Amino acid sequence: MSARIEHDVVIAGGGLAGASLAVGLARQGFDVAVIEAVDREADHQPSYDDRTLVINRASLNILGALEIIDDDLARCPIRTIEITRAGGFGRVRLEAERHGVDRFGEVVVARELGNRLLAAMKACAEITEYCPERLETFAADDDGVDVRLASGTQLRGRLLVAADGTRSSIRQAAGMASDLHDYRQSAMIFNVRPRSAAEATAHERFTPAGPLAFLPQPEGRLGVVWIDANERIDEAMGWSDDELIARLVERAGSAFQGFERPGKRARYPLVLLRTPTPIGARTVAIGNAANTVHPVSAQGFNLGLRDVAGLLDALADARDPGAPAWLARYVKLRADDQAETVRYTDTLARTFTNPSLPFRLGAGLGLAAHGVLPGLQRRLVRAAMGFREPVPTLARERA
Ligand SMILES: Cc1cc2nc3c(=O)[nH]c(=O)nc-3n(C[C@H](O)[C@H](O)[C@H](O)COP(=O)(O)OP(=O)(O)OC[C@H]3O[C@@H](n4cnc5c(N)ncnc54)[C@H](O)[C@@H]3O)c2cc1C
């Protein structure tokens, strides 16, 4: 039998959440193994693709504190958020300056952030990456977890972190109870050049078929996230560029005067995953492996990154990072934010696409109320910036 290689923490999944956690744990002095199934050079790396990510203020603080991003990373600030509703009343315009900050967040391309994460991992002597490699089985005992990889390599850690995405096999094998809901919708993403667009402005437009977001990108382009029923996205993936532009103009309302040069399209089916207690014996699930949310209002990776910062807080004084007391502490620190973020995005996803008239009327009134009531606006802004209590240490604003 081959010898087991020992680490403090074994992370399965080197996507955006797993890689960020690895860097954070290494900076706290832990010896970390990262197991990633997809070759880093592969075009189909699922986490580091062409999607545009809104990174909110709390997340920028975390990524800055971990020295994963710096001023050289190409990104666009979001200083204004415009929320509108097709065919109905209700409009909200949020301006960062009026809320005492210079930006709500920034937009980055996932691939470029991924490259930064890979470089940060490589620079940490405490991190060993096993890639391409799959976690196949694991078994926890009182002192640690034995992990077996597809190649036959055996690892032993004090803690196993499931950062292996929505279909996490670890979450299931560890017996963490969860609910999965299929929205029967997909997101189609692409970028496009607008004929005119307000600078540093993100647009979220609710239409009866699903939300449509426009996110500012470098060189004056816009990242488009177009959400609709699965069968309509199937059809839209096959449209010619001219047809795509014509349909986009129809859907976008009056904020733009036309578009040109659409880029490559990609499609993502949308599900909701909720894991109320994302821990098991010497295991914890973070990011999409614990909670996967609808992309409306761009919360997914931001939530996962707060899981990372929360776990770093929970393990700050831990000599044995898999001991039950630390994992219970993690659940306590993260429970409210996870529950609220899931509820918030799910409510948005369902409300504005509900065909019932009273429901949509209520949604319109809700949006109109956000437009005029400062208390409601403040709540929307705090959620948009990622500051839900208790705010993890790394996410806090620094003077
Ligand atoms: C269209 C769209 C737009 C989005 N926009 C935003 C946004 O603007 N802002 C935002 O915050 N979020 C956004 N999100 C959400 C965000 O993309 C996800 O939350 C994030 O990518 C999840 O990262 P993760 O690391 O948790 O999971 P994943 O990206 O799923 O990574 C899991 C990793 O685990 C690996 N893996 C799986 N099984 C194994 C195994 N057995 N062994 C080893 N490795 C394994 C996989 O190869 C993968 O690399 C968006 C999502 C979509 C679909």
The ligand as an SDF file (V2000), in Angstrom:
LIG
                    3D

 53 58  0  0  0  0  0  0  0  0999 V2000
  -24.2600   33.2300  -15.9380 C   0  0  0  0  0  0  0  0  0  0  0  0
  -23.6710   33.3930  -14.5770 C   0  0  0  0  0  0  0  0  0  0  0  0
  -23.2680   34.6360  -14.1360 C   0  0  0  0  0  0  0  0  0  0  0  0
  -22.7320   34.8050  -12.8610 C   0  0  0  0  0  0  0  0  0  0  0  0
  -22.3820   36.0490  -12.4550 N   0  0  0  0  0  0  0  0  0  0  0  0
  -21.9010   36.2300  -11.2040 C   0  0  0  0  0  0  0  0  0  0  0  0
  -21.5290   37.5300  -10.7330 C   0  0  0  0  0  0  0  0  0  0  0  0
  -21.6260   38.5210  -11.4610 O   0  0  0  0  0  0  0  0  0  0  0  0
  -21.0440   37.6460   -9.4740 N   0  0  0  0  0  0  0  0  0  0  0  0
  -20.9310   36.5780   -8.6370 C   0  0  0  0  0  0  0  0  0  0  0  0
  -20.5280   36.7550   -7.4920 O   0  0  0  0  0  0  0  0  0  0  0  0
  -21.2690   35.3270   -9.0530 N   0  0  0  0  0  0  0  0  0  0  0  0
  -21.7410   35.1300  -10.3040 C   0  0  0  0  0  0  0  0  0  0  0  0
  -22.0550   33.8740  -10.7300 N   0  0  0  0  0  0  0  0  0  0  0  0
  -21.8350   32.7320   -9.8290 C   0  0  0  0  0  0  0  0  0  0  0  0
  -20.3870   32.2380   -9.8470 C   0  0  0  0  0  0  0  0  0  0  0  0
  -19.9660   32.0130  -11.1690 O   0  0  0  0  0  0  0  0  0  0  0  0
  -20.2800   30.9600   -9.0130 C   0  0  0  0  0  0  0  0  0  0  0  0
  -20.8050   31.2340   -7.7490 O   0  0  0  0  0  0  0  0  0  0  0  0
  -18.8410   30.4830   -8.8490 C   0  0  0  0  0  0  0  0  0  0  0  0
  -18.2470   30.2610  -10.0840 O   0  0  0  0  0  0  0  0  0  0  0  0
  -18.8310   29.1910   -8.0280 C   0  0  0  0  0  0  0  0  0  0  0  0
  -17.4950   28.8270   -7.7750 O   0  0  0  0  0  0  0  0  0  0  0  0
  -17.1650   27.4930   -6.9440 P   0  0  0  0  0  0  0  0  0  0  0  0
  -15.6810   27.4800   -6.8600 O   0  0  0  0  0  0  0  0  0  0  0  0
  -17.9630   27.4430   -5.6870 O   0  0  0  0  0  0  0  0  0  0  0  0
  -17.7330   26.2820   -7.8290 O   0  0  0  0  0  0  0  0  0  0  0  0
  -17.3170   25.7720   -9.2940 P   0  0  0  0  0  0  0  0  0  0  0  0
  -17.0110   26.9080  -10.1730 O   0  0  0  0  0  0  0  0  0  0  0  0
  -18.4000   24.8470   -9.7380 O   0  0  0  0  0  0  0  0  0  0  0  0
  -15.9750   24.9450   -9.0720 O   0  0  0  0  0  0  0  0  0  0  0  0
  -15.9540   23.6140   -8.6470 C   0  0  0  0  0  0  0  0  0  0  0  0
  -14.6330   22.9910   -9.0460 C   0  0  0  0  0  0  0  0  0  0  0  0
  -14.5450   21.6900   -8.4770 O   0  0  0  0  0  0  0  0  0  0  0  0
  -13.9670   20.8020   -9.4310 C   0  0  0  0  0  0  0  0  0  0  0  0
  -14.4190   19.4300   -9.0510 N   0  0  0  0  0  0  0  0  0  0  0  0
  -15.6750   18.9220   -9.0510 C   0  0  0  0  0  0  0  0  0  0  0  0
  -15.6990   17.6650   -8.5850 N   0  0  0  0  0  0  0  0  0  0  0  0
  -14.3990   17.3610   -8.2660 C   0  0  0  0  0  0  0  0  0  0  0  0
  -13.7620   16.1970   -7.7040 C   0  0  0  0  0  0  0  0  0  0  0  0
  -14.4410   15.0880   -7.3620 N   0  0  0  0  0  0  0  0  0  0  0  0
  -12.4160   16.2300   -7.5260 N   0  0  0  0  0  0  0  0  0  0  0  0
  -11.7020   17.3520   -7.8360 C   0  0  0  0  0  0  0  0  0  0  0  0
  -12.2680   18.4800   -8.3530 N   0  0  0  0  0  0  0  0  0  0  0  0
  -13.5980   18.4750   -8.5530 C   0  0  0  0  0  0  0  0  0  0  0  0
  -14.5050   21.3060  -10.7730 C   0  0  0  0  0  0  0  0  0  0  0  0
  -13.6770   20.9070  -11.8450 O   0  0  0  0  0  0  0  0  0  0  0  0
  -14.4760   22.8330  -10.5600 C   0  0  0  0  0  0  0  0  0  0  0  0
  -13.2630   23.4340  -10.9610 O   0  0  0  0  0  0  0  0  0  0  0  0
  -22.5990   33.6800  -12.0030 C   0  0  0  0  0  0  0  0  0  0  0  0
  -22.9870   32.4130  -12.4350 C   0  0  0  0  0  0  0  0  0  0  0  0
  -23.5310   32.2560  -13.7020 C   0  0  0  0  0  0  0  0  0  0  0  0
  -23.9590   30.8880  -14.1460 C   0  0  0  0  0  0  0  0  0  0  0  0
  1  2  1  0
  2  3  1  0
  2 52  2  0
  3  4  2  0
  4  5  1  0
  4 50  1  0
  5  6  2  0
  6  7  1  0
  6 13  1  0
  7  8  2  0
  7  9  1  0
  9 10  1  0
 10 11  2  0
 10 12  1  0
 12 13  2  0
 13 14  1  0
 14 15  1  0
 14 50  1  0
 15 16  1  0
 16 17  1  0
 16 18  1  0
 18 19  1  0
 18 20  1  0
 20 21  1  0
 20 22  1  0
 22 23  1  0
 23 24  1  0
 24 25  2  0
 24 26  1  0
 24 27  1  0
 27 28  1  0
 28 29  2  0
 28 30  1  0
 28 31  1  0
 31 32  1  0
 32 33  1  0
 33 34  1  0
 33 48  1  0
 34 35  1  0
 35 36  1  0
 35 46  1  0
 36 37  1  0
 36 45  1  0
 37 38  2  0
 38 39  1  0
 39 40  1  0
 39 45  2  0
 40 41  1  0
 40 42  2  0
 42 43  1  0
 43 44  2  0
 44 45  1  0
 46 47  1  0
 46 48  1  0
 48 49  1  0
 50 51  2  0
 51 52  1  0
 52 53  1  0
M  END
$$$$
